Amino acid sequence: MSPQTTVTGQADARLRESLDAKGKLPCPVAWKVASEFDLTVRAVGDWANENGIRIGSCALGCFE
């Protein structure tokens, strides 16, 4: 089964509760949630863009 391409329900809630004090989603958390909920990392990035959320602390430069 291939990973999901849309963030919904519990994944959405987990991402929102994982925002830092500045409202950013740390990159390692984005990857972890994607893995936990069988989401593509792209889906998490799209979710962040759609919700006006920046992804920070990205060591690989995936989210810029």
N, CA, C and O atoms as a GROMACS GRO file, in nm:
protein
  256
    1MET      N    1   0.085  -0.118   0.000
    1MET     CA    2   0.000   0.000   0.000
    1MET      C    3   0.090   0.124   0.000
    1MET      O    4   0.186   0.131   0.076
    2SER      N    5   0.058   0.221  -0.085
    2SER     CA    6   0.140   0.342  -0.094
    2SER      C    7   0.097   0.445   0.012
    2SER      O    8  -0.016   0.442   0.059
    3PRO      N    9   0.189   0.535   0.048
    3PRO     CA   10   0.158   0.636   0.149
    3PRO      C   11   0.044   0.728   0.107
    3PRO      O   12   0.020   0.750  -0.012
    4GLN      N   13  -0.025   0.780   0.205
    4GLN     CA   14  -0.136   0.874   0.184
    4GLN      C   15  -0.080   1.009   0.135
    4GLN      O   16   0.033   1.045   0.168
    5THR      N   17  -0.158   1.080   0.058
    5THR     CA   18  -0.113   1.209   0.006
    5THR      C   19  -0.193   1.327   0.063
    5THR      O   20  -0.177   1.440   0.018
    6THR      N   21  -0.279   1.299   0.160
    6THR     CA   22  -0.359   1.404   0.223
    6THR      C   23  -0.355   1.389   0.375
    6THR      O   24  -0.373   1.279   0.428
    7VAL      N   25  -0.330   1.499   0.442
    7VAL     CA   26  -0.327   1.500   0.589
    7VAL      C   27  -0.469   1.525   0.640
    7VAL      O   28  -0.532   1.624   0.603
    8THR      N   29  -0.518   1.434   0.724
    8THR     CA   30  -0.652   1.449   0.781
    8THR      C   31  -0.651   1.402   0.926
    8THR      O   32  -0.553   1.346   0.974
    9GLY      N   33  -0.761   1.425   0.993
    9GLY     CA   34  -0.788   1.371   1.126
    9GLY      C   35  -0.677   1.378   1.228
    9GLY      O   36  -0.629   1.486   1.262
   10GLN      N   37  -0.638   1.262   1.275
   10GLN     CA   38  -0.538   1.254   1.383
   10GLN      C   39  -0.402   1.309   1.340
   10GLN      O   40  -0.332   1.367   1.422
   11ALA      N   41  -0.365   1.292   1.215
   11ALA     CA   42  -0.238   1.345   1.168
   11ALA      C   43  -0.240   1.497   1.173
   11ALA      O   44  -0.142   1.559   1.214
   12ASP      N   45  -0.352   1.557   1.131
   12ASP     CA   46  -0.368   1.703   1.137
   12ASP      C   47  -0.354   1.750   1.281
   12ASP      O   48  -0.282   1.847   1.309
   13ALA      N   49  -0.422   1.684   1.372
   13ALA     CA   50  -0.416   1.722   1.513
   13ALA      C   51  -0.274   1.708   1.567
   13ALA      O   52  -0.227   1.796   1.640
   14ARG      N   53  -0.206   1.600   1.533
   14ARG     CA   54  -0.069   1.579   1.582
   14ARG      C   55   0.024   1.688   1.531
   14ARG      O   56   0.106   1.740   1.607
   15LEU      N   57   0.011   1.724   1.404
   15LEU     CA   58   0.095   1.829   1.347
   15LEU      C   59   0.069   1.961   1.416
   15LEU      O   60   0.162   2.033   1.450
   16ARG      N   61  -0.056   1.994   1.436
   16ARG     CA   62  -0.091   2.122   1.501
   16ARG      C   63  -0.038   2.129   1.644
   16ARG      O   64   0.008   2.235   1.687
   17GLU      N   65  -0.045   2.020   1.717
   17GLU     CA   66   0.002   2.023   1.855
   17GLU      C   67   0.155   2.019   1.863
   17GLU      O   68   0.212   2.040   1.970
   18SER      N   69   0.221   1.993   1.752
   18SER     CA   70   0.366   1.985   1.748
   18SER      C   71   0.434   2.116   1.708
   18SER      O   72   0.556   2.123   1.701
   19LEU      N   73   0.354   2.221   1.682
   19LEU     CA   74   0.412   2.349   1.644
   19LEU      C   75   0.491   2.406   1.761
   19LEU      O   76   0.454   2.390   1.877
   20ASP      N   77   0.602   2.473   1.728
   20ASP     CA   78   0.684   2.532   1.834
   20ASP      C   79   0.623   2.665   1.878
   20ASP      O   80   0.517   2.705   1.831
   21ALA      N   81   0.693   2.734   1.970
   21ALA     CA   82   0.642   2.859   2.027
   21ALA      C   83   0.622   2.967   1.922
   21ALA      O   84   0.541   3.058   1.942
   22LYS      N   85   0.692   2.959   1.810
   22LYS     CA   86   0.679   3.058   1.703
   22LYS      C   87   0.579   3.013   1.596
   22LYS      O   88   0.562   3.081   1.494
   23GLY      N   89   0.513   2.901   1.619
   23GLY     CA   90   0.414   2.851   1.524
   23GLY      C   91   0.473   2.774   1.407
   23GLY      O   92   0.404   2.748   1.309
   24LYS      N   93   0.600   2.736   1.417
   24LYS     CA   94   0.666   2.659   1.312
   24LYS      C   95   0.662   2.511   1.346
   24LYS      O   96   0.658   2.472   1.463
   25LEU      N   97   0.663   2.430   1.242
   25LEU     CA   98   0.669   2.285   1.259
   25LEU      C   99   0.814   2.242   1.238
   25LEU      O  100   0.868   2.260   1.129
   26PRO      N  101   0.878   2.186   1.340
   26PRO     CA  102   1.016   2.140   1.322
   26PRO      C  103   1.022   2.027   1.218
   26PRO      O  104   0.940   1.935   1.220
   27CYS      N  105   1.118   2.035   1.129
   27CYS     CA  106   1.134   1.937   1.022
   27CYS      C  107   1.137   1.793   1.073
   27CYS      O  108   1.068   1.707   1.017
   28PRO      N  109   1.216   1.764   1.178
   28PRO     CA  110   1.217   1.625   1.225
   28PRO      C  111   1.079   1.575   1.266
   28PRO      O  112   1.048   1.457   1.251
   29VAL      N  113   0.997   1.664   1.318
   29VAL     CA  114   0.860   1.627   1.356
   29VAL      C  115   0.777   1.599   1.231
   29VAL      O  116   0.697   1.506   1.228
   30ALA      N  117   0.796   1.680   1.128
   30ALA     CA  118   0.723   1.658   1.002
   30ALA      C  119   0.752   1.518   0.948
   30ALA      O  120   0.661   1.446   0.907
   31TRP      N  121   0.880   1.481   0.947
   31TRP     CA  122   0.918   1.348   0.899
   31TRP      C  123   0.860   1.238   0.987
   31TRP      O  124   0.812   1.137   0.937
   32LYS      N  125   0.866   1.259   1.120
   32LYS     CA  126   0.817   1.157   1.213
   32LYS      C  127   0.666   1.135   1.197
   32LYS      O  128   0.620   1.021   1.192
   33VAL      N  129   0.591   1.243   1.189
   33VAL     CA  130   0.446   1.231   1.174
   33VAL      C  131   0.412   1.167   1.040
   33VAL      O  132   0.322   1.083   1.031
   34ALA      N  133   0.484   1.206   0.936
   34ALA     CA  134   0.462   1.143   0.805
   34ALA      C  135   0.480   0.991   0.815
   34ALA      O  136   0.400   0.915   0.760
   35SER      N  137   0.583   0.950   0.884
   35SER     CA  138   0.610   0.807   0.899
   35SER      C  139   0.502   0.738   0.984
   35SER      O  140   0.453   0.631   0.947
   36GLU      N  141   0.467   0.800   1.096
   36GLU     CA  142   0.368   0.741   1.187
   36GLU      C  143   0.231   0.722   1.122
   36GLU      O  144   0.162   0.624   1.149
   37PHE      N  145   0.194   0.815   1.035
   37PHE     CA  146   0.060   0.811   0.975
   37PHE      C  147   0.063   0.767   0.829
   37PHE      O  148  -0.036   0.783   0.757
   38ASP      N  149   0.174   0.711   0.786
   38ASP     CA  150   0.190   0.662   0.650
   38ASP      C  151   0.152   0.768   0.547
   38ASP      O  152   0.074   0.744   0.455
   39LEU      N  153   0.211   0.888   0.566
   39LEU     CA  154   0.190   1.000   0.476
   39LEU      C  155   0.317   1.025   0.397
   39LEU      O  156   0.427   0.991   0.442
   40THR      N  157   0.302   1.084   0.279
   40THR     CA  158   0.422   1.129   0.209
   40THR      C  159   0.470   1.256   0.278
   40THR      O  160   0.390   1.331   0.335
   41VAL      N  161   0.600   1.281   0.272
   41VAL     CA  162   0.653   1.404   0.328
   41VAL      C  163   0.597   1.522   0.250
   41VAL      O  164   0.574   1.629   0.306
   42ARG      N  165   0.577   1.503   0.123
   42ARG     CA  166   0.516   1.607   0.038
   42ARG      C  167   0.378   1.645   0.090
   42ARG      O  168   0.342   1.762   0.090
   43ALA      N  169   0.300   1.546   0.135
   43ALA     CA  170   0.167   1.574   0.189
   43ALA      C  171   0.177   1.664   0.311
   43ALA      O  172   0.096   1.755   0.328
   44VAL      N  173   0.275   1.638   0.396
   44VAL     CA  174   0.294   1.721   0.515
   44VAL      C  175   0.335   1.863   0.474
   44VAL      O  176   0.287   1.961   0.531
   45GLY      N  177   0.423   1.874   0.376
   45GLY     CA  178   0.464   2.005   0.326
   45GLY      C  179   0.347   2.080   0.265
   45GLY      O  180   0.332   2.200   0.288
   46ASP      N  181   0.265   2.012   0.188
   46ASP     CA  182   0.146   2.075   0.129
   46ASP      C  183   0.050   2.120   0.237
   46ASP      O  184  -0.006   2.229   0.229
   47TRP      N  185   0.031   2.037   0.339
   47TRP     CA  186  -0.055   2.072   0.452
   47TRP      C  187  -0.004   2.199   0.519
   47TRP      O  188  -0.083   2.289   0.550
   48ALA      N  189   0.127   2.207   0.541
   48ALA     CA  190   0.185   2.326   0.604
   48ALA      C  191   0.159   2.449   0.517
   48ALA      O  192   0.120   2.554   0.569
   49ASN      N  193   0.182   2.438   0.388
   49ASN     CA  194   0.159   2.552   0.297
   49ASN      C  195   0.014   2.595   0.299
   49ASN      O  196  -0.016   2.715   0.306
   50GLU      N  197  -0.077   2.500   0.294
   50GLU     CA  198  -0.220   2.531   0.292
   50GLU      C  199  -0.266   2.600   0.421
   50GLU      O  200  -0.363   2.675   0.421
   51ASN      N  201  -0.195   2.574   0.530
   51ASN     CA  202  -0.232   2.630   0.659
   51ASN      C  203  -0.144   2.746   0.702
   51ASN      O  204  -0.153   2.792   0.816
   52GLY      N  205  -0.059   2.794   0.613
   52GLY     CA  206   0.027   2.908   0.644
   52GLY      C  207   0.130   2.879   0.752
   52GLY      O  208   0.172   2.968   0.825
   53ILE      N  209   0.172   2.753   0.760
   53ILE     CA  210   0.268   2.711   0.862
   53ILE      C  211   0.404   2.691   0.798
   53ILE      O  212   0.417   2.624   0.696
   54ARG      N  213   0.505   2.750   0.860
   54ARG     CA  214   0.643   2.734   0.812
   54ARG      C  215   0.704   2.610   0.878
   54ARG      O  216   0.672   2.577   0.992
   55ILE      N  217   0.791   2.544   0.804
   55ILE     CA  218   0.865   2.432   0.860
   55ILE      C  219   1.007   2.479   0.885
   55ILE      O  220   1.073   2.532   0.795
   56GLY      N  221   1.053   2.459   1.007
   56GLY     CA  222   1.185   2.508   1.046
   56GLY      C  223   1.278   2.395   1.086
   56GLY      O  224   1.237   2.280   1.096
   57SER      N  225   1.402   2.432   1.109
   57SER     CA  226   1.504   2.338   1.155
   57SER      C  227   1.525   2.224   1.056
   57SER      O  228   1.544   2.109   1.096
   58CYS      N  229   1.522   2.256   0.926
   58CYS     CA  230   1.536   2.154   0.824
   58CYS      C  231   1.682   2.139   0.785
   58CYS      O  232   1.739   2.228   0.720
   59ALA      N  233   1.743   2.030   0.823
   59ALA     CA  234   1.884   2.005   0.795
   59ALA      C  235   1.909   1.968   0.649
   59ALA      O  236   2.019   1.988   0.598
   60LEU      N  237   1.807   1.915   0.582
   60LEU     CA  238   1.826   1.868   0.445
   60LEU      C  239   1.783   1.972   0.341
   60LEU      O  240   1.808   1.953   0.222
   61GLY      N  241   1.719   2.079   0.383
   61GLY     CA  242   1.673   2.178   0.289
   61GLY      C  243   1.550   2.135   0.211
   61GLY      O  244   1.521   2.191   0.105
   62CYS      N  245   1.477   2.037   0.262
   62CYS     CA  246   1.358   1.987   0.192
   62CYS      C  247   1.244   2.089   0.194
   62CYS      O  248   1.164   2.095   0.101
   63PHE      N  249   1.238   2.168   0.299
   63PHE     CA  250   1.127   2.263   0.315
   63PHE      C  251   1.184   2.403   0.320
   63PHE      O  252   1.221   2.451   0.427
   64GLU      N  253   1.190   2.468   0.205
   64GLU     CA  254   1.237   2.606   0.203
   64GLU      C  255   1.152   2.688   0.111
   64GLU      O  256   1.176   2.807   0.095
   0.00000   0.00000   0.00000
